[in-house]
Amino acid sequence: MNSKTQYTEAFRQQALQKVYARGSRSVISIAEELNLNHWTLKNWMKPKSKPIKQKTTTAKRPNDWTPAERLGALMTTHSMDDQSLGHYCRSQGIFTHHLKQWRTDFESGTSSSSSHLAELRDLKSSHKNLQSELKRKEKALAEAAALLVLQKKFQALWEDEAE
């Protein structure tokens, strides 16, 4: 019979949450409180050395915002005071300077949206590929020219010997 105790995943997660939020308490004291061997608890901690941070689902990088989303954020925050604006920015994962930049982009008619950056990145990649293909073809052309020159020299030598 197996003497190992089987713990549910929910129990493990709760135990790990207690460990990560323990403050100045030791892992041994948490293990005693949970009636666990402290080595078991330490082994559970190994794969996940840091607590899992829960990301907000609405937060994304400022460069990933579409122009429509940026305009919506600008309209939403237009009449907010500094405290409300700070709270909104934290909840969306952006900073106030992003909103200021977006406003100036809209006012000037320019945009550094991710679609333009992605298009530029694709063009650079395409350019690089075309440059490497051009180099390869230039080398092949130079080799073909050298072979033609050698062939002509060879034919000239045979003609001289035949005479």
N, C-alpha and C positions, 0 to 999 in steps of 0.2 A: 504494500500500500504506500502511496506517495504521501510523504509527510509535509510537503509544501502546501501552504495555504494559498488558495486562489483568490485574488482580489479583483473586483470589478473595475472597469476603466473609469467609471464615475468616482469611485472611491480614490483611485490613484490621482485623478485630476484634483479632487478636493484636498487631498493630502499635499500635493505639490503647491496648490494655491496657498495653503497655510505656511508651507516652508518659505515660499518666495515673499510672503508678506509677514514674516516672523519678526522683523525689526531686530532687536538685540538678542533675541532668544536663540538658543542653539538648536541644531538639527536633532540632537539627541533628546532634548526636552520635548520637541514636537513629536518625535517618534514614541516617546513614553506616553504622551498624552493620547496618541492614537492607538496605543498598544501594538506597536510595530517594532521590529528590529531596526535600529538606526541604519544598518548597512543596506537593508532593503530600501529604505527611503532614499539613501544616497545613490543607490543604483538606479532608482526611478529618475533621479535628477540628472544623471549622466547624459542621456540623449538630448535633453532640453536643459542646457546650462543656464538659460535665461528664461524668464517668464514670457509667455506668449502675449504679445501686445495685440490688443484687438483694434484693428483698423476700422475707421468709419467707412462705410460703403460709399459715401458721397465724396470723400476726399480723393483728389487726383492731382497730378502735377499741373501747375499753371499752364505749361506749354501744351497740354493735352486738351485744353478747353477749346471748344469750337467757337467761331465768332458769334453764333447765336447765343451760346451759353454765357459768353463774356458780356454781351449786350444785356442779357437778363440779369446778370450779377450787378452790372452798372445801374440798371433801372431799379433794382431792389435796394441797393445801398445808397442811392442818390440823396435821400433826405435823412439818413441815419446820423446820429451823433457819434462821437468817437468811441464810446463804450459799446454801443450796439454794433458799430462797424467792426470793432475788434472781435466781438463775440461771433459775428457772422463769418469773418475771415478765418478764425480758428476752426469753426465748424466745417468750413469748406476746404481747409488745407491750403489757403493762400495768404498773402500778406497785403497790407494796404498799398504798398508800392506797386503791386501787380495791378490793382484796380486803377491807380493813377496812370500807369503805362498804357493800360487798355483804353482809358478815356482819351489820352493823347493820340493813340493810334486811330481811334474812331474819328476824332476831330480832324486829324490830318489826312484821313483817308488811306493810311497805310496800315498794314497788318503784318505782324510777325507770327502768324498762326502756324500751327504744326503742319498743316497741309502744304504750305509754301516751303517749310523747312524739309518736309519729307520729299517734296518734288525736287528740291535742290539736291538733296542727298542722292536721289535716284539718278539725277542728271550727272552728278559727279561720278557715281559708280559706272554709269554707262560710258562716260568719257574715258575713264580709266581702262575699261574693257576694250574700247575701240583703239586706244593708244597701244595697248599690248598686242592687239591683233595686227595693227599697222606695223609694229616693229617686227613681228613674226613674218609678215609677208615681205617686208623689205629685206630681211635676211634670206628668205627663200629666193627672192628675185636676184639678189647678189650672187647666190650660189649658182643659180641657173645661168647667169651671165658668165660667171667664171667657167662653168662647164662648156658653154658655147665657144669661149675663147680657146680653151684647151682642145676642143674638137676641131676647130679650124686649124690650130697649130699641128695637130696630129695628121689631119688630111694634107696639109702642106708638106709635112715630112714624107708621107707616103708618095705624094706626087713627085717630089724631088728624087726619091729612090727609084721610082718607076722610070724616070727619064734617063 
